[in-house]
Amino acid sequence: MGIFFKLGWFFKKEKKRYLIGITFLALTSVVNLVPPRILGLMADQLDKGHISWQEYGLLIMAIVLAALLLYGFRYFWRSQIWGGAAELELQLRSKLFRHFMAMDRTFYQRHRTGDLMAHATNDVSAVQEVAGEGVLTLVDSLIMSVSTMVAMIAFVDWRLTLVALLPLPFLAWGAWKLGDRLHDAFDKSQAAFSKLNNKTQESVSGIKVLKTFGQGKEDTAAFNQMIDDTIKINKKVFKWDSMFDPLGTFLIGLTYTITIIYGGMLVFNKALTIGQLVSFIAYIGNMVWPMFAIGYLFNILERGSASYDRIEKLLEEKSEITDKNADQKLSAKDIAGDLIYHVKYFAYPDEPKVQVLNNINFTLKTGQTLGLVGKVGAGKTTIIQLLLREFDKYDGHITLNGHDIREIPLNVLLRQISYVPQDNYLFSTSIQKNIAFSKADSNESAIVSAAKKSDLHNDILQMPGGYNTLVGENGVSLSGGQKQRMSIARALLKQSQILVLDDALSAVDARTEMAILHSLKKERKGKTTLIATHRLTSVMNADLILVLKNGRIVERGTHDQLLKLNGWYADMWQRQELEDKVGDSNG
């Protein structure tokens, strides 16, 4: 029953709704006592052999009236209790979604997408069952059993009632014993479902890779093995759950046996009438549901309790990126200025002893362009991640117009930054809506203008639906270059003070790259741009180029200055020029 205490905050908030629902549920249980009583009266009258048609008609009308009342009462309790369950589901899903939106990068490194989806769907549904079916089962079984026992004692005989219900304590004992085992089994079952969800999501997302490498059979075999493991875990759930029904059936049968034997003796000894025995047997029929409800209730409560514990554990996790130190008075104008990096040391939270950045110092004036180059793993993307506040724990500071970015409200900071990663994400909607995602109120001419600046407009015109063409899940219908250019168009439409391109031109050819860079230079006068790339032609016109190695700046300067140093940059420039010439001659 602990889950009801865990959900106390919700039941307290919705107490009016549940009080109304429980009231009508109680009235339903009370009215359910009428038909057995009427059947007993009819049996007594028939036994005496002198029931009139008028009396018979009145008894039939009483049963019909009871049926109509039951119809109305059931409508009201269902609308209130099921409505409350739907409200809980809505609140939990909204709470989880807001939590997901507020969490930082490390949270998503710890939790896989499929697992989070399982929490937001399967676990929430299990908790919702507690507020609906669980409340119904608990209240209905309690009221039904208590009211039926009172009716048995009041209308029939207390001795028969006491003897017939002797098996009930054994049912309660069995349910209590099975409860703990069910909770553990359900917890493992939900965890297994999360793993299966993860595997499904991962396989579907990576279907192209699986087919390309011919790993379809192997992945199917791994999936089947995971299904087998999940079935084994669920078998334990069914094992403990299935033990209750046979116990209930046996005890109910025992109750009927006791009633027939002892009740028959009472009738034989004239202590009971035939009608009273008929009523009593009908009342036992009312007790069947409460007896089986105990097992059904434990099933719902233990599943809901295990799921709620999983949800609460997830919600207890805190993001390391917060606005708690932010100056809420800052506006976009206040942070429009020079970008200064002074980062002495940074390591990722999961590997605190592994240095990623060391002594990163530079100043970028408003309107200048910064180029970040170096080998894979040199630290280019990490520098960008710190600006985007994906991580806050580093020794040093990063300032915009003199304000430490950790003291700038996130909604102010991030609105002034447009970010285009190498791995772009597009939504399963039209090209127009994907471009307008950064600025939903943009008109068609602004969207077309952004597409032209990213050299995408002509490609779009060749598509069947033009700007209304659906791109599919994550842009599956587009080439890598088209996806990159669409993301660039999205970023340009936002017209932010700072534009960040993280290897965002890797999938386009040299001609397209030059066209986009020319548009950027013209479009972003007076605005700051950061370009991290492996292709040096992307940064040759930058105001400042940083060459990174093992998280350190090993060379800095303009394109011409770096060529004169005859270091890594000059060597890489010569190699890439040679590759371009060889490529042109082969073409």
C-alpha positions in Angstrom: 0.0 0.0 0.0 3.1 2.2 0.1 2.4 3.5 -3.4 -0.7 5.3 -2.1 1.5 7.2 0.3 4.0 8.0 -2.4 1.2 9.5 -4.5 -0.2 11.3 -1.5 0.7 14.7 -3.1 -1.5 13.9 -6.0 -4.5 12.5 -4.1 -4.4 15.6 -1.8 -4.5 17.9 -4.8 -7.3 15.9 -6.4 -9.2 15.1 -3.2 -12.5 16.6 -4.4 -12.5 14.5 -7.6 -11.7 11.3 -5.7 -14.2 11.9 -2.9 -17.0 12.3 -5.4 -15.8 9.2 -7.2 -15.5 7.1 -4.1 -18.9 8.2 -2.9 -20.6 7.0 -6.0 -18.5 3.9 -5.9 -19.8 3.2 -2.4 -23.4 3.8 -3.5 -22.8 1.3 -6.3 -21.6 -1.3 -3.8 -24.6 -0.7 -1.5 -27.1 -0.9 -4.4 -25.5 -4.2 -5.4 -26.8 -5.7 -2.2 -30.4 -5.1 -3.3 -30.8 -7.9 -5.9 -29.7 -10.7 -3.6 -32.1 -9.5 -0.9 -35.0 -9.4 -3.4 -34.1 -12.9 -4.7 -34.3 -14.1 -1.1 -37.7 -12.5 -0.5 -39.0 -14.0 -3.8 -37.7 -17.4 -2.7 -39.4 -17.2 0.6 -42.7 -16.1 -1.0 -42.5 -18.9 -3.5 -41.7 -21.4 -0.7 -44.8 -20.3 1.1 -46.8 -20.7 -2.2 -48.8 -17.4 -2.0 -46.9 -14.7 -3.9 -49.3 -12.4 -5.9 -48.7 -10.9 -9.3 -48.6 -7.4 -7.7 -45.9 -8.5 -5.2 -44.0 -10.2 -8.0 -44.2 -7.0 -10.1 -43.0 -4.8 -7.3 -40.0 -7.0 -6.7 -39.2 -7.0 -10.4 -39.5 -3.2 -10.5 -37.2 -3.0 -7.5 -34.5 -5.0 -9.4 -35.0 -2.8 -12.5 -34.7 0.4 -10.4 -31.5 -1.0 -8.8 -30.1 -1.6 -12.3 -30.8 2.0 -13.4 -29.2 3.4 -10.2 -26.2 1.2 -10.8 -25.9 2.5 -14.4 -26.0 6.1 -13.2 -23.7 5.6 -10.2 -21.1 3.7 -12.3 -21.0 6.5 -14.9 -20.2 9.1 -12.2 -17.5 7.1 -10.4 -15.9 6.1 -13.7 -15.7 9.7 -14.9 -14.2 10.9 -11.6 -11.7 8.1 -10.9 -10.6 7.5 -14.5 -10.4 11.2 -15.0 -8.1 11.5 -12.0 -5.9 8.7 -13.4 -5.7 10.5 -16.7 -4.7 13.7 -14.9 -1.9 11.9 -13.0 -0.6 10.5 -16.3 -0.6 14.0 -17.8 1.3 15.4 -14.9 3.9 12.7 -14.7 4.6 12.8 -18.5 4.8 16.6 -18.4 7.1 16.5 -15.4 9.4 14.0 -17.0 9.5 15.9 -20.3 10.3 19.2 -18.5 13.0 17.3 -16.6 14.5 15.9 -19.8 14.6 19.5 -21.2 16.4 20.8 -18.2 19.0 18.1 -17.9 22.6 18.6 -19.1 24.9 16.6 -21.4 26.2 14.2 -18.7 22.6 13.1 -18.0 22.2 11.9 -21.5 25.6 10.2 -21.4 24.4 8.2 -18.4 20.9 7.3 -19.8 20.1 5.8 -23.2 17.2 7.1 -25.3 15.3 3.8 -25.1 15.5 3.8 -21.3 14.2 7.3 -21.0 11.3 6.4 -23.4 10.5 3.4 -21.3 10.3 5.7 -18.2 8.0 8.1 -20.0 5.7 5.5 -21.4 5.6 2.1 -19.7 6.5 3.3 -16.2 4.1 6.2 -16.3 1.3 3.9 -17.5 1.9 1.5 -14.6 1.7 4.4 -12.1 -1.5 5.7 -13.8 -3.0 2.3 -13.2 -2.7 2.8 -9.5 -4.7 6.1 -9.6 -7.4 4.4 -11.7 -7.7 0.7 -11.5 -5.9 0.6 -8.2 -8.2 3.0 -6.4 -11.2 1.3 -7.9 -10.1 -2.2 -6.8 -9.1 -1.1 -3.3 -12.2 0.9 -2.5 -14.7 -1.3 -4.3 -13.4 -4.5 -2.8 -13.3 -3.0 0.7 -16.8 -1.5 0.5 -18.2 -4.5 -1.3 -16.8 -7.0 1.2 -17.7 -4.9 4.3 -21.2 -4.1 3.1 -21.8 -7.7 2.0 -20.7 -9.0 5.4 -23.0 -6.5 7.2 -25.9 -7.7 4.9 -25.0 -11.3 5.6 -25.2 -10.7 9.4 -28.2 -8.4 9.3 -30.4 -10.3 6.7 -29.3 -13.9 7.2 -27.3 -15.1 10.2 -24.1 -14.0 12.0 -23.1 -17.6 12.8 -23.2 -18.7 9.1 -21.3 -15.5 8.2 -18.6 -16.1 10.7 -18.1 -19.8 9.7 -18.3 -19.2 5.9 -15.7 -16.4 5.9 -13.1 -18.3 7.9 -10.9 -18.9 4.8 -10.5 -15.1 4.2 -7.5 -14.6 6.6 -5.6 -17.2 4.7 -6.2 -15.2 1.5 -4.9 -12.0 3.1 -1.8 -13.9 4.4 -1.1 -15.3 0.9 -1.3 -11.9 -0.7 1.0 -10.3 1.9 3.6 -13.1 1.3 3.5 -12.7 -2.4 3.6 -8.8 -2.3 7.4 -8.4 -1.7 8.3 -11.0 -4.3 6.1 -9.3 -6.8 7.6 -5.9 -6.2 11.2 -7.2 -6.9 10.0 -9.2 -9.9 8.2 -6.2 -11.4 11.3 -3.9 -10.9 13.4 -6.4 -12.8 10.7 -6.7 -15.5 10.5 -2.9 -16.0 14.3 -2.7 -16.3 14.3 -5.5 -18.8 11.7 -3.7 -20.8 14.0 -0.6 -20.8 16.9 -2.6 -22.2 14.7 -4.1 -24.9 13.5 -0.6 -25.8 17.1 0.6 -26.0 18.0 -2.2 -28.3 15.0 -1.6 -30.6 15.6 2.1 -30.8 19.3 1.6 -31.5 18.8 -1.0 -34.2 16.1 1.0 -36.0 18.3 4.2 -35.9 21.3 2.3 -37.2 19.5 0.2 -39.8 21.6 1.7 -42.6 24.9 0.8 -40.9 23.6 -2.7 -40.1 22.6 -3.4 -43.7 25.8 -1.8 -45.1 28.0 -4.1 -43.0 25.7 -7.1 -43.4 25.1 -7.5 -39.7 21.3 -8.0 -40.0 21.4 -11.6 -38.9 23.8 -11.0 -36.0 21.7 -8.1 -34.7 18.5 -10.1 -35.0 20.1 -12.9 -33.1 21.2 -10.5 -30.4 17.7 -9.0 -30.3 16.2 -12.5 -30.0 18.5 -13.3 -27.1 17.4 -10.2 -25.3 13.8 -11.1 -25.9 14.5 -14.6 -24.4 16.1 -12.9 -21.3 13.1 -10.6 -20.9 10.7 -13.5 -21.2 12.6 -15.4 -18.5 12.4 -12.4 -16.2 8.7 -11.9 -16.9 8.1 -15.6 -16.2 9.1 -15.0 -12.6 6.5 -12.2 -12.5 3.8 -14.5 -13.9 5.0 -17.3 -11.5 4.4 -15.2 -8.4 1.3 -13.5 -9.8 -0.3 -16.8 -10.9 0.0 -18.3 -7.4 -2.8 -16.1 -6.1 -5.6 -17.1 -8.4 -5.5 -20.8 -7.6 -5.4 -19.9 -3.9 -8.4 -17.6 -4.3 -10.4 -20.2 -6.3 -9.7 -22.9 -3.6 -10.7 -20.6 -0.7 -13.9 -19.5 -2.6 -14.8 -23.1 -3.2 -14.2 -23.8 0.4 -16.5 -20.9 1.4 -19.3 -22.3 -0.8 -18.8 -25.8 0.6 -19.0 -24.5 4.2 -22.1 -22.5 3.3 -24.0 -25.4 1.7 -23.1 -27.8 4.6 -23.6 -25.5 7.5 -26.4 -23.4 5.9 -28.2 -26.6 5.0 -28.0 -27.7 8.6 -29.5 -24.4 9.8 -32.3 -24.7 7.3 -33.0 -28.2 8.4 -33.1 -27.1 12.0 -35.5 -24.2 11.0 -32.8 -21.6 12.1 -32.8 -20.2 8.5 -35.4 -20.0 5.7 -34.7 -21.2 2.2 -34.9 -17.6 1.1 -32.2 -16.6 3.5 -29.9 -19.3 2.3 -30.5 -18.3 -1.3 -29.7 -14.7 -0.4 -26.5 -15.8 1.5 -25.3 -17.8 -1.5 -25.9 -14.7 -3.8 -24.0 -12.6 -1.3 -21.1 -15.0 -1.5 -21.2 -14.3 -5.3 -20.6 -10.6 -4.3 -17.6 -11.7 -2.2 -15.9 -13.5 -5.1 -14.8 -10.2 -6.6 -13.2 -8.8 -3.4 -11.4 -12.1 -2.9 -9.9 -12.1 -6.3 -9.4 -8.3 -6.1 -6.7 -8.7 -3.5 -4.4 -10.5 -5.9 -5.3 -8.1 -8.8 -4.7 -5.2 -6.5 -1.3 -6.4 -5.4 -0.4 -6.8 -9.0 -1.3 -3.2 -9.8 0.2 -1.7 -6.7 3.5 -3.6 -6.9 4.0 -2.8 -10.6 3.0 0.8 -9.9 5.3 1.1 -6.9 8.3 -0.3 -8.8 7.7 2.0 -11.7 7.2 5.1 -9.5 10.5 4.3 -7.7 12.2 4.3 -11.2 10.6 7.6 -12.1 11.5 9.2 -8.8 15.1 8.0 -9.1 15.3 9.7 -12.5 13.6 12.9 -11.3 16.0 13.2 -8.4 19.0 13.6 -10.7 20.1 17.2 -10.9 21.6 19.1 -13.8 25.0 20.6 -13.2 24.1 23.5 -15.6 21.8 25.9 -13.8 20.9 29.6 -13.6 21.4 29.8 -9.8 24.3 32.2 -10.2 22.9 34.1 -13.1 22.2 37.8 -13.1 18.6 37.8 -14.3 18.8 41.5 -15.2 21.2 40.9 -18.1 19.8 41.3 -21.6 21.1 40.5 -25.1 22.6 44.0 -25.5 24.5 43.6 -22.2 26.4 40.6 -23.6 27.0 41.9 -27.1 30.8 42.4 -27.1 34.2 40.7 -27.1 34.5 37.0 -26.4 37.4 36.2 -24.1 38.6 32.7 -23.2 40.8 32.1 -20.2 40.5 28.4 -19.4 43.4 27.1 -17.3 42.2 23.5 -17.1 39.2 21.4 -18.0 38.4 17.6 -17.7 35.1 15.8 -18.5 33.1 15.0 -15.4 33.3 11.2 -16.0 37.1 11.4 -16.3 38.2 14.1 -14.0 41.9 13.1 -14.1 42.1 13.2 -17.9 43.1 16.8 -19.1 41.1 17.9 -22.1 42.0 21.6 -22.3 45.0 23.4 -20.8 45.7 27.1 -20.9 43.3 28.2 -23.6 43.6 31.9 -23.8 42.4 34.2 -26.6 40.3 37.3 -27.3 37.9 37.6 -30.2 36.6 41.1 -30.9 33.0 41.7 -31.9 32.6 40.9 -35.6 35.7 38.8 -35.9 35.9 35.2 -37.1 37.9 32.5 -35.2 39.2 29.4 -36.8 39.8 26.2 -34.7 42.0 23.6 -36.4 43.9 20.5 -35.3 43.8 16.7 -35.4 40.8 14.7 -34.1 40.6 14.9 -30.4 42.7 18.1 -30.2 40.0 20.0 -28.3 38.2 22.0 -30.9 34.7 20.8 -30.1 35.3 21.0 -26.4 36.1 24.7 -26.6 32.7 25.1 -28.4 30.9 23.0 -25.8 32.1 25.3 -23.0 30.7 28.3 -24.8 27.4 26.5 -25.2 27.5 25.8 -21.4 27.3 22.0 -21.9 29.9 21.9 -19.0 30.4 24.5 -16.3 33.1 23.0 -14.1 36.4 24.3 -15.4 39.3 26.3 -13.9 39.1 29.8 -15.4 36.4 31.9 -17.1 34.8 32.7 -20.5 33.3 36.2 -20.8 31.1 38.0 -23.2 31.4 41.8 -23.0 33.0 41.3 -19.5 30.3 39.0 -18.2 31.2 35.4 -17.2 28.9 33.2 -19.3 28.1 31.1 -16.2 26.4 34.3 -14.7 24.4 35.0 -17.8 20.8 33.5 -17.9 20.8 30.5 -20.2 17.8 31.8 -22.2 19.7 35.1 -22.8 23.0 33.4 -23.7 21.7 30.6 -25.9 19.4 33.0 -27.9 22.6 34.8 -29.0 24.3 31.7 -30.3 23.5 29.7 -33.4 25.1 26.3 -33.5 25.7 24.0 -36.5 27.2 20.7 -35.5 28.7 18.2 -37.9 26.0 15.6 -37.0 22.9 17.7 -37.8 19.4 16.8 -36.5 16.4 17.4 -38.7 12.8 16.9 -37.7 10.3 14.7 -39.6 8.5 17.6 -41.2 8.9 19.8 -44.2 12.0 21.7 -45.3 10.3 25.0 -44.6 9.5 24.1 -41.0 13.0 22.7 -40.4 14.6 25.9 -41.6 12.1 28.0 -39.6 12.7 25.9 -36.4 15.1 28.5 -35.0 12.6 31.3 -35.7 9.1 30.0 -36.0 7.5 33.3 -36.9 9.7 33.8 -40.0 7.9 34.5 -43.3 8.5 32.7 -46.5 10.9 35.3 -48.0 13.2 35.1 -45.0 13.3 31.3 -45.2 14.1 31.4 -48.9 16.8 34.0 -48.2 18.4 31.8 -45.6 18.3 28.9 -48.0 20.0 30.9 -50.7 22.8 32.0 -48.3 23.5 28.4 -47.5 23.5 27.5 -51.2 20.5 25.2 -50.7 17.8 27.1 -52.6 18.4 25.5 -56.0 18.4 22.0 -54.6 15.1 22.6 -52.9 13.5 23.8 -56.1 14.4 20.4 -57.7 12.5 18.5 -55.1 8.9 17.3 -55.7 7.3 19.5 -53.1 9.8 22.4 -53.0 9.9 23.9 -49.6 7.0 21.7 -48.5 9.0 18.5 -49.2 9.0 16.2 -46.2 12.6 15.3 -45.2 11.7 12.0 -43.3 13.1 11.0 -39.9 16.3 13.0 -39.2 16.4 14.0 -42.9 16.7 10.5 -44.2 15.7 11.6 -47.7 18.5 14.2 -48.0 22.2 13.9 -48.7 24.8 14.7 -46.0 25.6 18.0 -47.7 22.0 19.0 -48.0 21.5 18.3 -44.3 24.5 20.4 -43.4 23.3 23.3 -45.6 19.8 23.1 -44.2 21.2 23.4 -40.6 23.3 26.3 -41.7 20.2 28.0 -43.2 18.4 27.4 -39.9 21.3 29.1 -38.0 21.5 32.0 -40.4 17.7 32.6 -40.1 18.1 33.1 -36.4 20.6 36.0 -37.0 22.4 35.5 -33.7 25.3 37.6 -32.4 27.5 34.5 -32.4 27.5 31.7 -35.1 29.3 28.4 -34.3 30.2 26.0 -37.2 31.6 22.7 -35.8 33.0 21.0 -38.9 29.7 22.0 -40.5 31.1 22.1 -44.1 32.7 18.6 -44.1 30.0 17.1 -46.4 30.0 19.8 -49.1 32.3 20.2 -52.1 34.9 22.9 -52.4 32.7 25.1 -54.7 29.7 25.0 -52.3 32.0 25.6 -49.4 33.4 28.8 -51.0 29.9 30.0 -51.9 28.7 29.5 -48.3 31.7 31.2 -46.8 31.3 34.1 -49.1 27.7 34.5 -48.0 28.7 34.2 -44.4 31.3 37.0 -44.7 28.8 39.3 -46.3 25.9 38.3 -44.0 27.8 38.5 -40.7 29.5 41.8 -40.8 29.7 43.0 -37.2 28.9 39.6 -35.8 31.2 37.0 -34.3 31.8 33.6 -35.9 33.6 30.5 -34.7 34.6 27.8 -37.2 36.0 24.4 -36.1 37.2 22.4 -39.1 39.6 20.0 -40.6 39.5 21.7 -44.0 41.8 24.8 -43.8 40.2 26.6 -46.7 37.2 27.1 -44.3 39.3 29.3 -42.0 41.8 30.9 -44.3 40.0 34.3 -44.1 39.5 34.1 -40.3 40.8 37.0 -38.2 42.4 34.5 -35.7 43.3 30.9 -36.2 44.2 28.6 -33.3 46.0 25.3 -33.9 45.2 22.9 -31.2 47.1 19.8 -30.0 46.2 17.7 -27.0 44.0 20.5 -25.6 46.7 23.2 -26.0 47.2 26.0 -28.4 50.4 25.3 -30.3 50.1 27.9 -33.0 48.1 31.1 -33.4 47.7 33.9 -35.9 46.2 34.7 -39.3 46.5 32.4 -42.3 49.6 34.2 -43.7 51.2 34.4 -40.3 50.8 30.6 -39.7 52.2 29.8 -43.2 55.3 31.7 -42.3 55.8 29.7 -39.1 56.3 26.5 -41.2 54.6 24.5 -38.5 51.7 22.1 -38.4 49.3 24.5 -40.2 51.7 25.2 -43.1 52.4 21.5 -43.5 48.7 20.6 -43.5 47.9 23.5 -45.9 50.4 22.1 -48.4 49.0 18.6 -48.1 45.4 19.7 -48.6 46.4 21.9 -51.6 48.1 18.9 -53.2 45.1 16.7 -52.5 42.8 19.3 -54.2 45.1 19.4 -57.2 45.3 15.7 -57.5 41.5 15.5 -57.1 41.0 18.1 -59.9 43.3 16.3 -62.3 41.5 13.0 -61.7 38.2 14.7 -62.2 
